[in-house]
């Protein structure tokens, strides 16, 4: 006679499997994680692009005094007569004076055509430095700080350095174009300014 196996009570508690996470919730978590990673990546790239500017620089020596070079450089109304790069520059802010805080309207020309910028003048130091800042968009897309620096290097001889520092998220994608198209125009303007200054400035026109 065999012993009967004990029966399992039908009302005994049993362990239940964890409820599966709904697919919609999983997708939302994945999307939130991807979005956070993208924001962090874009933030890091924006910070990097604004701390690693693209710089263009071109210098020329001119047989003239710093005041003579300054006179030609700041005679904006004469630019269409001789300037191959800044073919037109006007002060558009109230008062019409070239001074710190003034707004300019610049037409810049290179082999790709004409581009209009409206920079703000940052520095006006007669005989020494002219500097302005142009922005594209809200300020983090592309900024260009343009400078003209005049240094006396001898008797009646100066060095003119034209430069621009570009920052912003769009700038790295256009670095090659800036060096191929814009930098040669810096040199062309420097050479034309030297010729005009050495020929007598406004009298050369």
HELIX and SHEET records of a PDB file:
HELIX    1   1 UNK A   23  UNK A   51  1                                  29    
HELIX    2   2 UNK A   66  UNK A   73  1                                   8    
HELIX    3   3 UNK A   76  UNK A   78  5                                   3    
HELIX    4   4 UNK A   79  UNK A   82  1                                   4    
HELIX    5   5 UNK A  171  UNK A  177  1                                   7    
HELIX    6   6 UNK A  178  UNK A  182  3                                   5    
HELIX    7   7 UNK A  183  UNK A  198  1                                  16    
HELIX    8   8 UNK A  201  UNK A  204  5                                   4    
SHEET    1   A 5 UNK A  54  UNK A  62  0                                        
SHEET    2   A 5 UNK A 157  UNK A 167 -1                                        
SHEET    3   A 5 UNK A 142  UNK A 154 -1                                        
SHEET    4   A 5 UNK A 129  UNK A 136 -1                                        
SHEET    5   A 5 UNK A 120  UNK A 125 -1                                        
SHEET    1   B 3 UNK A  86  UNK A  91  0                                        
SHEET    2   B 3 UNK A 104  UNK A 110 -1                                        
SHEET    3   B 3 UNK A 113  UNK A 117 -1                                        
END                                                                             
